[in-house]
Amino acid sequence: MMKFGSKNSTNTPIKCTIRLLDDSQLLDSEFQINEKGSSLINRICEQLDLIEKDYFGLRYVDSKRQRHWLEPSKSIFKQIRDMEADNILFSFRVKFYPPNPFRLKEDITRYQIYLQLKRDLLHGRLYCNTSEAALLGAYILQAELGDFNPEEHIDNYVNELKILLKQTLQLEEKMMDIHKNELKGKTAAEMETIFLKKACVLDTYGVDPHAVKDQRGNQLYLGINHTGILTFQGSKKMNHFSWSQVQKINFEGKMFIIHIILNEDQRIKKKQTIGFKCPRGSSCRHVWKCAVEQMLFFTFPSSSDVPNVVSGGGFFSWGTKFKYSGRVEKEILEDVTITRESPTVTRVGSLRRKSSSEPPTPSNLVINQVAGFNSLPRSLTNTSEEYNTSIDSSNQIDNSSVLETLLEDQEIITSKIEQEVHHEEILNDHLLIDFTTVTDSPQLIQSISNQLSGQKHIETTAIRNSGSSLSFLRQTLLPVIFALFMMVLIVVIVLESDFDFIAAIRKAPEIAAFKKNYYEPSKDFLLRRFIRSKIF
């Protein structure tokens, strides 16, 4: 197994796998050690025939199970150098959800947005009540299966399909009823359009929940999209800070901090600072980067106006510098260079089944350099790239809401890690429960609390054991050395300089006694030890 940085990896192209929005397809690719992220992103968009590529990105998970977006302006190698070189997985995802998908210029781009939203609905990120969930699910059935056919669609034909995160019998019956009686004759393109119109007006459209805690220790989920920053407790939206209210975003350690301005009336503006505690410093830095990118992309008129952003630094530590790369939304919408005839959309149309197995990502990747999109993907029975969502129906709770906010560290990294944490992911699946809806079951709450405590203990131990010597130097030893150096420098300046105002300070009895009893003997000793000994 080859690690990055070894002699064998210097001149060898690095193989990687790209998982597409339809989880049944993978692309094999490779990159050079000095290649930047934008090159790989552009290559994937070209293979998918996407011109409006600024809305998309590649996401990966590092060895500590922290998610990242591949930064276009930085070297790929430097971003993923702690990963195993023979087992690299990137996920092609929508990074910036367009506020109005119908302002996009090409249908093929809208189709990718549809695939992302279908995934979001399946994994619980697209919140909706039961009526909306049944409606969206029926739209997917019509788009994927076509018109209801009594000879093919018998009994509960939805039961084996994965459409919603929590798919109860009641929801399945409602979806089948709508599919059978209300959508006959609708084409796949028409259903995708109707689906997008319904999905893009939901509060959680474009929201990827991040687990945080407020100042009282309450568990919340932070969502960031084109409208601003939102907070959810369970499935209930608690706050919405629009980008027009947000003055500044920064982080310190594990604290994600939002500075907002509230207009109480036309004349009075009130400034307020709100902080959220993230599980780890790395996850806090990830939330901060996501928030900064979303704000810059949707609020700035031009990419040339975007400044460099620095946060997370202190007196004895370096801050995190972020440089935005790419165009902003306004530039994309005003782009008049797209004049080609809209390409034909090749629809995959493969609904996932509950009973299907979830094969791991192949560890030995084979590079396929055949040109064209249709020749590149490999079909799989099923996949489990980000969240393991197979839920034992015997453990489901009948819930009025379908949203089950997902913990950030449930993302699957690589095939080997998939195997190692398989049992942990099964446990996490049973923890995807809205606590606001199970207050009548104290035994269940106690069981979940015990599971979370055990998981937190394991996670905390792993984080403590992962500290490196460089981190210790930065956080402990270097600040102490710097403080001692500054103290010695101040003493030398006060006792040796010829400035008049410092001369007055030296006349003080305490300073004179210090100079006679401590400074002069120490100075003579150092001169004899290190200077005069060399002369003689």
ZITA-V39518 format. One record per residue. RES is the residue in one small letter. PHI is phi in degrees with one decimal (* if undefined). PSI is psi as a letter, one per 20 degrees, with the letter a starting at -180 (* if undefined). Layout:
res;phi;psi
RES;PHI;PSI
RES;PHI;PSI
This chain:
res;phi;psi
m;*;p
m;-95.4;p
k;-97.4;q
f;-62.2;q
g;98.6;i
s;-75.5;r
k;-63.9;h
n;-70.5;i
s;-95.9;i
t;-66.7;g
n;-109.7;j
t;-100.3;p
p;-59.3;p
i;-95.6;p
k;-83.5;q
c;-150.9;r
t;-115.8;p
i;-112.0;o
r;-91.9;p
l;-84.8;r
l;-65.4;h
d;-84.4;o
d;-64.5;i
s;-86.4;j
q;-129.0;q
l;-129.0;q
l;-115.5;p
d;-94.0;p
s;-147.1;a
e;-154.0;r
f;-146.5;q
q;-84.0;r
i;-66.4;h
n;-104.0;j
e;-80.0;q
k;-89.1;r
g;-61.9;h
s;-61.3;h
s;-64.4;g
l;-69.0;g
i;-61.7;g
n;-63.0;h
r;-65.4;g
i;-66.5;g
c;-64.7;h
e;-65.1;g
q;-66.7;h
l;-89.5;j
d;62.9;k
l;-103.1;p
i;-96.7;h
e;-80.9;m
k;-84.4;i
d;-67.8;i
y;-80.1;i
f;-113.5;r
g;-157.0;r
l;-112.2;p
r;-114.8;q
y;-144.6;r
v;-123.4;p
d;-81.8;a
s;-67.7;i
k;-99.4;j
r;66.9;k
q;-101.5;p
r;-76.8;q
h;-145.3;q
w;-92.6;p
l;-67.5;o
e;-78.9;p
p;-64.2;h
s;-87.5;i
k;-110.6;q
s;-63.9;p
i;-61.5;g
f;-58.1;g
k;-67.6;h
q;-82.0;h
i;-121.8;k
r;-66.8;i
d;-86.9;j
m;-91.2;r
e;-75.2;p
a;-67.8;h
d;-99.8;j
n;-153.7;m
i;-110.7;p
l;-123.9;p
f;-111.8;q
s;-115.5;p
f;-80.4;o
r;-138.9;r
v;-74.8;p
k;-94.6;g
f;-120.5;o
y;-76.1;p
p;-64.5;p
p;-56.4;h
n;-129.0;o
p;-59.8;i
f;-85.2;j
r;-89.6;i
l;-66.8;q
k;-84.8;h
e;-126.3;q
d;-66.3;h
i;-66.5;h
t;-71.0;g
r;-62.4;h
y;-64.5;h
q;-65.8;h
i;-64.0;g
y;-61.3;g
l;-61.6;h
q;-65.4;g
l;-67.7;h
k;-64.3;h
r;-65.4;g
d;-60.3;h
l;-65.8;g
l;-66.2;h
h;-92.8;j
g;86.7;j
r;-82.8;h
l;-96.5;n
y;-73.7;p
c;-159.9;q
n;-76.2;r
t;-64.7;h
s;-65.6;g
e;-66.3;h
a;-63.2;g
a;-64.2;h
l;-67.1;g
l;-63.8;h
g;-63.1;h
a;-66.6;h
y;-60.9;g
i;-66.0;g
l;-59.6;g
q;-66.7;h
a;-68.9;h
e;-92.2;h
l;-102.7;i
g;83.4;a
d;-62.4;q
f;-62.6;p
n;-123.4;o
p;-61.8;h
e;-79.2;h
e;-95.6;g
h;-98.0;n
i;-108.9;q
d;52.0;c
n;-95.1;n
y;-73.3;i
v;-85.1;i
n;-59.4;h
e;-88.3;i
l;-99.8;q
k;-98.0;o
i;-121.4;g
l;-117.1;q
l;-64.7;g
k;-116.6;o
q;-107.0;n
t;-81.6;r
l;-62.0;h
q;-61.8;g
l;-66.2;g
e;-63.3;g
e;-65.0;h
k;-66.3;g
m;-60.9;g
m;-64.9;h
d;-64.3;g
i;-65.9;g
h;-61.2;h
k;-76.8;g
n;-106.8;i
e;-118.9;i
l;-119.0;j
k;-61.8;p
g;91.0;i
k;-78.3;p
t;-81.9;r
a;-62.2;g
a;-63.2;g
e;-64.8;g
m;-68.8;h
e;-64.6;h
t;-63.6;g
i;-64.1;g
f;-60.4;g
l;-62.9;g
k;-60.3;h
k;-74.9;g
a;-73.0;h
c;-73.3;i
v;-100.7;i
l;-75.9;q
d;-60.5;h
t;-96.6;j
y;-63.2;p
g;78.3;j
v;-98.1;p
d;-112.0;o
p;-68.5;p
h;-114.9;p
a;-73.0;p
v;-141.0;r
k;-129.5;q
d;-85.5;a
q;-66.3;i
r;-93.8;i
g;86.8;j
n;-74.7;p
q;-74.3;p
l;-128.3;r
y;-126.6;p
l;-99.2;p
g;-120.9;q
i;-131.5;p
n;-147.7;a
h;-67.0;i
t;-87.3;h
g;146.9;b
i;-112.6;p
l;-119.5;q
t;-123.5;q
f;-128.4;q
q;-117.6;o
g;66.7;c
s;-105.9;j
k;-101.4;p
k;-74.9;p
m;-98.0;g
n;-140.2;q
h;-140.7;o
f;-103.7;o
s;-70.6;q
w;-63.0;h
s;-68.4;h
q;-87.0;h
v;-78.8;o
q;-93.1;h
k;-156.9;q
i;-129.5;p
n;-150.2;r
f;-145.3;q
e;-135.6;o
g;65.6;d
k;-96.2;i
m;-94.5;p
f;-96.7;p
i;-120.2;p
i;-117.1;p
h;-104.1;o
i;-122.6;q
i;-120.5;p
l;-105.1;p
n;-92.7;n
e;-71.2;h
d;-152.6;a
q;-66.7;h
r;-105.1;h
i;-100.4;p
k;-118.2;p
k;-109.5;p
k;-90.5;p
q;-143.5;q
t;-115.9;p
i;-125.2;p
g;-119.6;q
f;-131.4;p
k;-94.1;p
c;-93.7;r
p;-61.7;h
r;-141.2;r
g;-64.0;h
s;-66.2;h
s;-69.6;h
c;-66.0;g
r;-63.4;h
h;-66.8;g
v;-61.0;g
w;-61.2;g
k;-62.7;g
c;-61.2;g
a;-65.0;g
v;-63.0;g
e;-62.6;g
q;-63.3;g
m;-65.0;g
l;-65.7;g
f;-64.7;g
f;-96.2;i
t;-113.9;h
f;-88.4;q
p;-75.1;h
s;-151.5;q
s;-67.8;h
s;-69.9;i
d;-88.3;i
v;-75.5;p
p;-86.6;r
n;-74.2;q
v;-119.6;p
v;-128.7;p
s;-155.7;r
g;86.7;i
g;-89.5;q
g;-136.4;a
f;-65.0;h
f;-112.3;j
s;-144.9;q
w;-87.9;q
g;-86.7;r
t;-96.8;p
k;-101.2;p
f;-125.1;p
k;-116.3;o
y;-70.5;q
s;-131.1;p
g;109.5;a
r;-87.2;r
v;-98.6;r
e;-62.2;g
k;-60.9;h
e;-65.4;h
i;-66.9;g
l;-67.5;h
e;-91.6;j
d;-71.1;p
v;-107.5;j
t;-83.1;i
i;-81.5;n
t;-121.0;j
r;-73.6;r
e;-71.2;p
s;-58.4;p
p;-69.6;q
t;-70.9;p
v;-87.1;p
t;-95.1;o
r;-87.8;p
v;-79.2;g
g;62.7;l
s;-127.3;o
l;-77.8;p
r;-78.3;q
r;-107.6;q
k;-64.0;h
s;-82.1;i
s;-73.6;q
s;-77.8;r
e;-116.5;n
p;-68.8;q
p;-72.0;r
t;-64.9;p
p;-57.1;p
s;-81.8;h
n;-102.7;o
l;-88.6;q
v;-112.7;p
i;-76.6;p
n;-118.4;o
q;-97.5;k
v;-73.3;p
a;-73.5;q
g;99.3;q
f;-72.1;g
n;-64.4;h
s;-88.6;i
l;-90.1;g
p;-65.4;q
r;-107.4;p
s;-81.8;p
l;-124.7;q
t;-66.1;g
n;-168.3;r
t;-143.8;r
s;-143.9;m
e;-69.7;g
e;-111.1;g
y;-132.8;p
n;-77.0;o
t;-114.0;j
s;-74.6;o
i;-114.5;p
d;-64.6;p
s;-64.2;h
s;-70.0;i
n;-104.8;j
q;-75.6;q
i;-111.5;p
d;-66.4;o
n;-129.3;q
s;-78.6;i
s;-117.3;q
v;-95.8;i
l;-67.3;p
e;-126.0;n
t;-60.1;q
l;-107.4;p
l;-68.4;q
e;-67.1;h
d;-89.7;k
q;-90.9;j
e;-67.6;p
i;-87.0;p
i;-92.6;f
t;-138.8;r
s;-62.7;h
k;-68.7;g
i;-68.8;h
e;-56.9;g
q;-70.2;h
e;-69.9;h
v;-106.8;k
h;-57.6;g
h;-67.3;h
e;-65.6;h
e;-68.6;h
i;-61.7;g
l;-62.1;g
n;-62.3;h
d;-59.6;h
h;-77.3;i
l;-91.2;i
l;-80.6;m
i;-130.2;p
d;-75.0;o
f;-64.0;h
t;-71.6;i
t;-107.1;j
v;-124.2;k
t;-68.9;i
d;-85.3;j
s;-122.7;n
p;-62.8;h
q;-66.2;h
l;-66.4;g
i;-61.2;g
q;-64.9;g
s;-62.5;g
i;-64.7;g
s;-61.8;g
n;-64.7;h
q;-64.8;g
l;-63.8;h
s;-63.7;g
g;-63.7;g
q;-65.3;g
k;-64.3;h
h;-64.4;g
i;-63.0;g
e;-66.0;g
t;-63.7;g
t;-62.1;g
a;-64.8;h
i;-66.1;g
r;-64.3;h
n;-75.0;i
s;-91.9;j
g;-67.4;p
s;-102.9;r
s;-65.3;h
l;-63.9;g
s;-63.4;h
f;-63.8;g
l;-62.4;g
r;-66.7;h
q;-89.7;h
t;-122.7;f
l;-70.6;g
l;-61.6;g
p;-60.0;h
v;-65.8;g
i;-61.2;g
f;-63.7;g
a;-64.4;g
l;-64.5;g
f;-61.4;g
m;-65.2;h
m;-64.6;g
v;-63.3;g
l;-62.1;g
i;-64.5;g
v;-62.2;g
v;-63.5;g
i;-61.7;g
v;-66.5;g
l;-91.0;i
e;-115.8;h
s;-76.8;r
d;-107.0;j
f;-67.2;q
d;-63.7;g
f;-70.3;h
i;-80.0;h
a;-60.5;h
a;-64.6;h
i;-69.1;h
r;-66.1;h
k;-76.1;i
a;-60.7;p
p;-57.6;h
e;-66.5;g
i;-67.1;g
a;-63.4;g
a;-65.1;g
f;-61.9;g
k;-65.0;g
k;-72.1;g
n;-86.9;h
y;-123.9;g
y;-67.6;g
e;-61.8;g
p;-60.9;g
s;-65.9;h
k;-66.1;g
d;-62.7;g
f;-60.7;g
l;-65.2;h
l;-64.9;g
r;-66.0;h
r;-76.1;g
f;-111.2;h
i;-111.1;g
r;-66.1;h
s;-65.6;h
k;-73.4;h
i;-67.0;g
f;-90.8;*
